Amino acid sequence: MNITLSANEELIKKGREYARAHNTSLNQLVRDYLLRLTGGCEAEKAADEFVHLASTMPGQSDSSFKFSRDAIYDRHAD
């Protein structure tokens, strides 16, 4: 089934740029979003997407970085 959506030209441009940067299409982004909204997205797919985003977005930690309880709570051994 086809649908027609309307959006600001700049929003469409940014959406296409985002899609291109993530090796997908604007159509696929919209389909994926609708699946998530309606509960049609499987947990495994959502987890895979999280791993992908977490590993490709700025601000990622070094692969050797490990959280520690003391670091999280800024505790220091006295």
C-alpha positions in Angstrom: 0.0 0.0 0.0 1.3 3.5 -0.8 0.7 6.6 1.3 1.5 10.2 0.7 3.0 12.3 3.5 3.7 16.0 3.5 6.7 17.6 5.2 8.8 20.7 5.1 11.4 20.6 2.3 14.3 21.1 4.7 13.1 18.2 6.9 12.9 15.9 3.8 16.4 17.0 2.8 17.8 16.2 6.2 16.0 12.9 6.4 17.5 11.9 3.0 20.9 12.9 4.2 20.5 10.9 7.4 19.3 7.9 5.4 22.2 8.1 3.0 24.7 8.3 5.8 23.1 5.2 7.3 23.0 3.2 4.1 19.2 3.2 3.8 16.4 5.1 2.2 14.0 7.7 3.6 11.2 5.3 2.8 12.8 2.6 4.9 13.4 5.0 7.8 9.7 5.9 7.8 8.7 2.2 7.6 11.0 1.3 10.5 9.6 4.2 12.5 6.0 3.1 11.9 6.9 -0.5 13.0 8.4 0.8 16.2 5.4 3.0 16.9 3.0 0.2 16.4 4.9 -2.4 18.3 5.8 -4.3 15.1 9.5 -4.0 15.7 11.1 -7.2 17.2 13.2 -6.8 20.3 16.2 -8.3 18.6 16.1 -5.9 15.7 15.8 -3.0 18.2 18.8 -4.3 20.1 20.8 -4.7 16.8 19.9 -1.1 15.9 21.1 0.1 19.4 24.4 -1.7 19.0 24.9 -0.2 15.6 24.0 3.4 16.7 26.1 3.1 19.9 29.1 2.0 18.0 28.9 4.5 15.1 27.7 7.7 16.9 30.2 10.3 18.2 31.1 10.0 21.9 31.7 6.2 21.9 34.1 4.8 24.5 37.3 3.0 23.7 36.8 -0.7 23.1 38.9 -1.4 26.2 36.8 0.9 28.5 34.9 -0.9 31.3 32.5 0.8 33.7 33.3 0.4 37.4 30.9 1.1 40.3 33.5 3.5 41.8 33.9 5.5 38.6 30.1 5.7 38.1 29.6 7.1 41.6 32.8 9.0 41.6 34.0 7.1 44.7 37.6 7.2 45.7 39.5 4.8 47.9 40.6 6.7 51.0 
